[in-house]
Amino acid sequence: MSNPRPRGVIAATATPLHPDDSPDLPRLLAHCRALLDNGCDAINLLGTTGEATAFSVEQRLAVMRAVAESHLPLDRFMVGTGVCALEETVRLTRAACELGFAGALVLPPFYYPDVPDDGLVAYVDELVRRVAHPRLAIYLYHIPQNTKLPWPAEVVVRLRERHGATVAGLKDSAGDLAHARSIVKAVSDFDVFPSSEASLGSAAADGFAGCISATTNLTAPYAQAAWAARGTSAGETAVRKAAELRALIAAHPLVAAVKAALAGHYRDASWARVCLPLQPLAAQRAANLCETLERRMAQP
């Protein structure tokens, strides 16, 4: 019997860093445990918030192996495996399958602009062919504001027709709920995850499988309350709280703000480090953010 697919509140986890910008594995593992213990149904490892594109393939594999060897429940983890080079995407995606991750989050091949739909379909066809693993579950990562290349709904439909449940879902980080809803309507039994906790309030009506959010690194208890009580007044109250906290964080450069907030949450300044070319929040700006978050979290 196959494991259930990850659904619900999923944190796009940040990656703590050593001073040389390499992943700090002990801190990462402790953070993942805390997320799972405090409201997250699952974790998206090595995504945009996790600064994955700043790491080498070997560094990413080291992170994946550390999580796999940690006794954390891998059926509650999806992992970003999409990079520009197809063979490296194949290597990372095959490793995700072999290690036991629940899914691989795959970016479109994002260097060349104006890739036609046929090129995107052929890319995933070849990825599936080369990985050739029975555990393969691909989640398409739609973030066109970064990649300049979308996963169009028409491509998603074609991929699902060609590969069935191997193409299991899509993370929509464009903030375009109309696009997310169009895919839900076009593809049955397909898990679509918007990137904002605010979408949890309409998840039942819209057919969303949950959300995959950067700010859930901080908002997990409120997001879980919203998901668990969706469709009720208690759920609406929790959605508003999670969305309010998200807005405070998102008023700053997102990755730096999440990590500044985590530095405050854990009382651990090392969490504020970000990979080049990103820059950490200025000290006063970070202090103000942490103070505001702490005050708002203490309020009912």
Buried (B, 14 or more C-beta within 10 A) or exposed (E): EEEEBBBBBBBBBBBBBEEEBBBBBEBBBBBBBBBBEEBBBBBBBBBBBBBBBBBEBEBBBBBBEBBBEBEBBBBBBBBBBBBEEBEBBBBBBBBBBEBBBBBBBBBBBBEEEEBEEEBBBEBBBBBBEBBEBEBBBBBBBBBBEEBBBBBBBEBBBBBBEEBEBBBBBBBBBBBBBEBBBBBBEEBEEBBBBBBBBBBBBBBEEBBBBBBBBBBBBBBBBBBBBBBBBBEEEEBBBBBBBBBBBBEBBBEBBBBBBBBBBBBBBBEEEBBBBBBEEBEBBEEEBBEBBBEBBEEEBEEE
